[in-house]
Amino acid sequence: MDGKQVWRDRLRQRMLKLSPRRRRGLGRAIRGRLAKVIRGLGPKRIFAFAATFGEPDLWPLYRKLLRRRTDIAFPKVAGGRMTFHVIRSVDGLRPGTYRILEPVRGRRAGRPRRNDLILVPCLGVDSKGWRLGHGGGYFDRWLSSSGTGIRLGVAFHVQVARNIPHTSRDERLDGVVTDRGVFWFSARQK
């Protein structure tokens, strides 16, 4: 078993130890911290993800942002590629690849610009900003050609590790928001 799979198993076990009630409470803390980051950065657009696999529940925050007419784009997977599409309502999402909610309509978002915020799901993240995903490589491939947006991981603090194995195909994050705080790895955000 390779090093990444060992870490995936270890981090999934950490997440399984969180009760549903505890997970909800930690999710509220993450949403609060993320809302502050969004207010502080004032991104023109937010490239989001549909939480699944026990990831923090961001839907209450997404709904609030959509009511404020914030441009939020969600990923759609087709032919092994991921593209983002701006939605106006969560009603524009349906289960797609891997049963993850994807846009059924909406304009293509294009590449993120410097002040756009990219929220990235994490199975784990380390102290240098290396992210461990679920193994499909979709986010890493998209991030490698995505432009210059601010890459912010979203995870429970139990998913933070000292060192996570990475390869030349992996992409680093600028920061991560957890239930315990927002941690920046990139000098441009410190």
N, C-alpha and C positions, 0 to 999 in steps of 0.2 A: 504494500500500500504506500503511495507516495506521501510526502510531507503535507501537501495541501489537503489530501483526504483525511489524514490523521487529525489535522486542525479542524476541518469541517465537522467531523464526528465529535470532537471535544467541545466545540462551540455549540453544536446542536444540543449536546447533553447539558451544557450550562443553561441554555434557554429553556429546556424542558423542566428544569428545576423551578422556574418561575410559575407560580400559580396564576390562573386566569385573573384573579382579583389583583394580584401584585402587578401583573403585566398591564392591566388597565391603568393602575395608578402611575406606573412608570411611563406609560404612553402619554398620559396627561402632562407629566413633567416635561417630556420631550417636546410635545406640541407647544407648550408655553415657551420653552427656550427657543424653539425654531421660529415662533411668531416674533420674538424679540429680534432675532437675527434678521428676519425678513424686513421688519420695520427699520432696523439700523442700516441695512444694505440698500434698501429700496430698489430691488431688481426690477428691470423692465418686464422680464418674463421669468417664469419658473418652469424648469424641466423636472417633472415629478415622476414618481413611480407608484404603482398600485400595490400597497402592502399585501403580502401573502406570506406563507411559510412561518407564521408567528412573528412577523416583523411588527414594529411599532405602528399603531393605528393612527394614521394622519388624516383620515377622512373628515373629522370635524373641522380641522384647520383648512383643508382643501375647500370644503363647502363654504366656509366663511370668506375665503379669498375669492372664490367664484362669485359670491353675492356682491363683492366689491369690484367686480369686473376685472380682476387680475388675470392676465394671460397665463394660463397653466397648460402645459403640453404633457401628454402622456405617451409612453412608448407603444409601438405596434411592431410585432415581429412577423416578417414574411420572407420566405426564401433564405433564412439564416441571417437576415439583416434586421436591424432595429431602426425605425424612424419615429420621430415625435410629431404629434398632431395636437394643435390647440383645441381645447373643448370649451364649451360655455356652460355645461352642466354635467353632473355625474351620470345623468341619464344617457349621455352619449358614449358610455362605456359598456362593453359586453365581454363575457369570458372569451378569451382567445387562446393563443399558444400557452401551453401548460396550465390552462384554466385561469390565467391571470387576466384581470380586466384590461381591455384595450379599447382605444377609440374606434367607433364604427364610422364616424364622420368627423369632420373638422379639418381645418386647413393645416397643411404641412408647416411645421415650425422652422425648418431650415437649421442652420448651425447656430449654436449659442454665441452671443457676443460677450465682450469683456464683463459687463455688469449684469449678465443673466445669471441666475442661480440654478445649479444642477443638483438636485437631490438624488443621492445614490444609495440604493439598498446595500446593506452589508451583512454578511454572515459573521464577519469579523473585521477588525481594523487594528493596526498596531500603532505604536508610538511615533512612527515615522510617516504615517499616512498610507501605508500599503494596505489595500483592501482585499478581503477574501470574499468572493461571491459564491453562488451556489454551484458553479462549475460549468455553466453554459457558455461563458465568455462574451455574452451579448453586450453587457455594459462596457467591458474593457475594449472591445472592438469599436463600439460607438464612441467612447471617450477618446480613443487614439486619433480620431479624425473629426472630433466635434467642435473644434474651435477653442475659444478662450474663456468660457464661463467659469464661475466659481464653483468648484466641485466640493459639495458638502455631504459627507456620509451621514446616515441616520441609523442609530443602533442603540440597544440597551447597553448600559455600562458593562454588564457581564460579558459582552462580546468584544471588549477591548483587551488586547494582549500585548505583551512586550515586543515580540517579534513574530511575524507571520511570514512563511515562505512565499517568495514571489519570483517571477520569471521576467524576461525581457518583454513579454506580451502584456504584462500587468500594468495598470495605470494607477498613479498615486492620487490621493485626495488632497484638497487644500485644508480640510478640516473635518471634524465629525461633531455632531450634536448627540448627546446622550442624556439620560435622566440625571446625571451628575454635573453636566456642564457642556460648554462648547469649547472644543480644543482645536486650535489652529496649528497646522503643520507648515503652511506656506507663509513666507515673509510678507507677501502682499496683503494678508489679512491681519497680521499681528499689530 
